[in-house]
Amino acid sequence: MKILILGAGKMGSFFTDLLSFDHEVAVLEKDPRRLRFIYNALRMRSAEEIRDFDPGLVINCVTLNHTLEAFEEIRPFLKPGCILSDVASVKTHLRAFYQTCGLPYVSTHPMFGPTFANLSNLENENTIVISEGDHLGKIFFKDQYHRLKLNVFEYTFEEHDRVVAYSLGIPFASTLVFAATMVHQDAPGTTFRRHMKIARGLMSEDDYLLTEILFNPRTPRQIERIQRELTDLQDMIRRRDTEAMKSYLARLRKKIES
């Protein structure tokens, strides 16, 4: 299959490496510096080059704030039947676009991310395939993800956004609070160092991605849960209520073991 990848960032490079030995792959990237790290694939600098390449599948890996813009730019150069796809962490506006674009589509979300995961060993990491989409497109991505030994989950767009609000909104908000309140240590403990590593990784992400995940309409409810738990914890600490703390810790241990 001829596959066009939009963007040569972390995820674009990942999919190029994954697919280029079994498929004919082209990468469209306007920043020539990023194309230096692309090999075994055709390099493109302008959308006009797409017409001659004639891809059967497009994988949109540009930054989140340019995802729809990138689709609109290339659409005039695609033939009917070309499958559009994205790997965006936030699907808020994509469903409406796909329903009116006139082309088949498939949407997935690799939950491992390039910042924290070991991309050379993704066994036991997770990915989501949106159930609303082209059947053959979904089969293609499921096959690729199973080859990587990923756990594949299938959700609707609505279910995906709900899961992301919980699985990303809570950790993102908690990490931001840690970063906002932390004080640098000359001799940090192991737990502090681990939290710091997570905070630095999170802050290296694109600002628009962080903003969109936190601005997900379902995220405020998750942050309210954090606030309630912090209020209860603060109350126990102020009262120095040993029995309440023991019960609280026992509940949490049971919860994370389940």
Residue pairs with C-beta under 8 A, 6 or more apart in sequence:
1 23
1 24
1 56
1 57
1 140
2 23
2 24
2 25
2 26
2 53
2 54
2 55
2 56
2 57
3 19
3 23
3 24
3 25
3 26
3 55
3 56
3 57
3 58
3 59
4 25
4 26
4 27
4 28
4 44
4 50
4 53
4 55
4 57
4 58
4 59
4 74
5 12
5 15
5 16
5 19
5 25
5 26
5 27
5 28
5 41
5 58
5 59
5 61
6 12
6 28
6 29
6 58
6 59
6 60
6 61
6 62
6 70
6 74
7 27
7 28
7 29
7 60
7 61
7 62
7 63
7 70
8 16
8 27
8 29
8 31
8 34
8 35
8 37
8 38
9 34
9 61
9 62
9 63
10 114
10 115
11 61
11 87
11 110
11 114
12 27
12 29
12 59
12 61
12 62
13 37
13 38
14 114
14 119
15 59
15 61
15 87
16 25
16 27
16 38
16 40
16 41
18 144
18 148
19 25
19 144
20 39
20 40
20 41
21 40
24 42
25 40
25 41
25 42
26 41
26 42
26 43
26 44
26 49
26 50
26 53
26 55
27 35
27 38
27 41
27 42
27 43
27 44
28 44
28 45
28 46
28 47
28 49
28 50
28 74
29 35
29 38
29 43
29 44
29 45
30 45
32 45
35 43
35 45
42 53
44 50
44 53
47 73
47 74
47 76
47 77
48 77
50 74
50 77
50 78
51 77
54 79
55 78
55 82
56 81
56 82
56 83
57 82
57 83
57 85
57 137
57 140
58 71
58 74
58 78
58 82
58 83
58 84
58 85
59 85
59 86
59 87
60 67
60 70
60 71
60 84
60 85
60 86
60 87
60 88
61 87
62 70
63 206
63 208
63 209
64 88
64 89
64 90
64 206
64 208
64 209
64 212
65 206
65 208
65 212
67 86
67 88
67 94
68 93
68 94
68 97
71 84
71 97
71 101
75 101
75 103
78 84
78 103
80 102
80 103
81 103
81 104
82 103
82 104
83 103
83 104
83 105
83 106
83 134
83 136
83 137
84 98
84 101
84 103
84 104
84 105
84 106
85 105
85 106
85 107
85 108
85 137
85 141
86 94
86 107
86 108
87 108
87 109
87 110
88 94
88 107
88 109
89 109
89 113
89 164
89 168
89 209
89 212
89 213
90 161
90 164
90 209
90 212
90 213
90 216
91 107
91 109
91 130
91 157
91 160
91 161
92 161
92 212
92 216
94 107
94 157
95 132
95 157
98 105
98 107
98 133
104 133
104 134
104 136
104 137
105 133
105 134
105 137
106 129
106 130
106 133
106 134
106 137
106 138
106 140
106 141
107 129
107 130
107 132
107 133
107 157
108 127
108 128
108 129
108 130
108 141
108 145
109 127
109 128
109 130
109 160
109 164
110 125
110 127
110 145
110 150
111 125
111 126
111 127
111 128
111 167
112 119
112 122
112 125
112 126
112 127
112 150
115 201
115 202
115 204
115 205
116 198
116 201
117 125
122 148
122 149
122 150
123 148
123 149
123 150
124 149
124 151
125 148
125 150
125 151
126 150
126 151
126 152
126 153
127 145
127 150
127 151
127 152
127 153
128 152
128 153
128 154
128 155
128 160
128 163
129 138
129 141
129 142
129 145
129 152
129 153
129 154
129 155
130 154
130 155
130 156
130 157
130 160
131 138
131 154
131 155
131 156
132 156
132 157
138 154
142 152
145 152
146 152
155 163
161 216
161 218
162 218
164 213
164 216
165 213
165 216
165 218
165 219
165 221
165 222
166 218
166 222
168 213
169 213
169 214
169 216
169 218
169 219
169 222
169 223
170 222
170 223
170 225
170 226
172 202
172 210
172 213
172 214
173 214
173 219
173 222
173 223
173 226
174 226
175 195
175 198
175 199
175 202
176 202
178 195
178 199
179 199
179 202
179 203
182 192
182 195
182 196
182 199
185 192
188 196
202 210
213 219
232 248
233 248
236 244
236 245
236 248
237 245
